[in-house]
Amino acid sequence: MKTTRINQPSGSHLCRLPIDQLFLGCLAQNPRTQRELFDRLYPKMLGLCLRYIKNNAAAEDVALEAFRKVFSRIDQFKQTGSFEGWIRRIVVNECLMHLEKQRNLYREIGLESIYPEANQAGPSDHLDWEDLRKMLQHLPKGYRQVFELFALEGLSHEEIGQKLEISESTSKSQLSRARIQLQRLLHFRNDNN
C-alpha cells in the first residue's frame, strides 16, 4: 500500500527536517513545528543551562524562558547562520542574565555574610566574564575555538570535529590543552594580584 501524508502520524514528516528548516514553520507560528523544535532541542539546551546553573529547577526555568524568547523573537533570526546556533546564543544569554541576577541578589540582601559558602572565591580569585574573555584571547586559535564550542556553546566533541573539520580525538586534546593553559593564566593572574 502506498503511504500518503494522510496515512502518516501527525508530525512524523517534521522529524526528518533539519533544525534550520523548522525555522519557517516557527516563523509562521505553527504549533506543531514549534513543538517539534522544542522536543528536539530542549534536552540539549537544558544540558547547556546545567553547565552554567547547577540547580536543576533553576536551569529548567532558564531553558523554558529561553525557548519563550526564541518563539516570541523568531522574526529576529536573520538566517545568516545556524538556527540552532542562534537558539544556543539565546540560551547562553539567559544563563548569564540569570547568574548576574543571582549575583546581584546576593549583594542586595547580603547573603555572603549569611551563607559564606555562596561566596567561596576570595578577592583575588574573582573572575568575571570580561576577564575570561581576555584570557581566552591568549590561547592559540584552535584551542580557543574548541574551548568556546565545548564550554560555552555546549557542543560535543563529535559536533566540534564536524564543525571544525578535525577528528574527535583532536578536539578532546585541544580542549585539554586549552584548560591547562587557562589554569596557568589564572594562576599567573592571581599571583600578580
C-alpha positions in Angstrom: 0.0 0.0 0.0 1.3 3.4 -0.9 1.9 5.6 2.1 0.5 9.1 1.8 0.8 12.0 4.1 -2.8 11.4 5.3 -1.8 7.9 6.5 1.3 9.2 8.4 1.0 10.0 12.0 0.7 13.7 12.8 4.0 15.5 12.8 6.0 12.5 11.6 7.2 14.3 8.5 8.8 17.0 10.7 11.2 14.6 12.4 13.1 14.3 9.2 13.6 18.0 8.7 16.9 19.6 9.7 16.6 22.1 12.6 17.3 25.0 10.2 14.2 24.1 8.1 12.0 24.1 11.2 12.6 27.9 11.3 10.0 28.6 8.6 7.2 26.7 10.5 8.2 28.5 13.7 8.2 31.8 11.9 4.6 31.1 10.7 3.8 30.2 14.4 2.9 26.7 13.5 2.3 25.0 16.9 3.3 21.5 15.6 6.6 22.8 14.3 7.3 24.8 17.5 6.6 21.6 19.5 8.9 19.6 17.2 11.7 22.2 17.6 11.2 22.3 21.4 11.1 18.5 21.7 14.3 18.1 19.7 16.4 20.9 21.2 15.1 21.1 24.8 17.3 18.3 26.2 20.4 19.7 24.6 19.7 23.3 25.7 18.8 22.1 29.2 22.2 20.4 29.3 23.8 23.7 28.3 21.9 25.5 31.1 23.2 22.9 33.6 26.7 23.8 32.6 26.1 27.3 33.9 23.5 26.8 36.6 23.9 23.9 39.0 20.4 24.0 40.4 18.2 21.7 38.2 15.0 23.6 38.8 16.6 27.0 38.0 18.2 25.6 34.9 14.9 24.2 33.7 13.3 27.7 34.3 16.0 29.4 32.4 15.7 26.9 29.5 12.0 27.4 29.3 12.4 31.2 29.4 14.9 30.9 26.6 12.5 29.0 24.4 9.8 31.5 25.2 12.1 34.2 23.9 13.0 32.1 20.8 9.4 31.8 19.8 8.5 35.4 20.6 11.5 36.8 18.8 11.7 34.3 15.9 11.4 37.2 13.4 14.8 38.5 14.6 16.6 35.5 13.2 18.2 36.8 10.0 19.1 33.3 8.5 22.8 34.3 8.2 24.0 31.4 10.3 22.7 28.3 12.0 19.3 28.5 13.5 20.4 26.1 16.3 23.4 28.4 16.9 21.0 31.4 17.2 18.9 29.5 19.8 22.1 28.4 21.6 23.1 32.1 21.9 19.7 33.0 23.4 20.1 30.1 25.9 23.6 31.2 26.9 22.5 34.8 27.3 19.6 33.7 29.5 22.0 31.7 31.7 24.4 34.6 32.0 21.5 37.0 32.9 20.3 34.5 35.5 23.7 34.3 37.0 24.0 38.1 37.1 20.6 38.4 38.8 21.7 35.9 41.4 25.0 37.7 42.0 23.1 41.0 42.4 20.6 39.3 44.7 23.4 38.1 46.9 24.8 41.6 47.1 21.5 43.3 47.8 20.5 41.1 50.7 24.0 40.3 52.0 23.9 36.6 51.5 27.7 36.4 51.6 27.6 37.0 55.3 24.7 34.6 55.9 26.0 31.8 53.6 29.8 32.1 53.4 29.9 29.1 51.0 27.9 31.1 48.5 31.0 33.3 48.1 33.9 30.8 48.0 36.2 33.0 45.9 38.5 35.4 47.7 39.0 38.9 46.4 42.0 37.8 44.2 40.0 34.8 42.9 37.2 36.8 41.4 36.9 36.1 37.7 34.2 37.8 35.7 33.1 37.3 32.1 35.4 40.0 30.7 38.4 38.5 32.4 37.6 35.1 31.0 37.2 36.6 27.5 40.6 38.3 27.7 42.2 35.1 28.9 40.7 33.2 26.0 42.3 35.6 23.6 45.7 34.4 24.8 45.0 30.9 23.7 46.1 29.6 20.3 43.2 29.9 17.8 42.5 26.1 17.7 42.4 25.7 21.5 40.2 28.8 21.8 37.7 27.6 19.2 37.4 24.1 20.7 37.1 25.6 24.3 34.4 28.1 23.3 32.4 25.5 21.3 32.6 22.9 24.2 32.4 25.1 27.3 30.3 28.0 26.1 28.3 26.6 23.2 27.8 23.1 24.7 28.8 21.1 21.6 30.0 17.6 21.9 33.5 16.6 20.6 31.8 14.9 17.7 29.9 18.1 16.8 33.1 20.2 17.2 35.0 17.8 15.0 32.4 18.1 12.3 32.2 21.9 12.6 36.0 22.5 12.6 36.8 19.6 10.3 39.1 17.9 12.9 38.9 14.5 14.5 37.1 13.9 17.7 40.3 13.0 19.5 41.9 16.2 18.3 39.0 18.1 19.8 39.5 16.4 23.1 43.2 17.0 23.2 42.8 20.7 22.2 40.2 21.1 25.0 42.6 19.5 27.5 45.4 21.8 26.4 43.2 24.8 26.5 42.2 24.1 30.1 45.8 23.6 31.1 46.8 26.9 29.6 43.8 28.7 31.1 44.7 27.3 34.5 48.3 28.6 34.1 46.9 32.0 33.0 44.6 32.1 36.0 47.5 31.2 38.4 49.7 33.8 36.8 46.8 36.4 37.1 46.2 35.5 40.8 50.0 35.6 41.6 50.2 39.1 40.1 47.1 40.5 42.1 
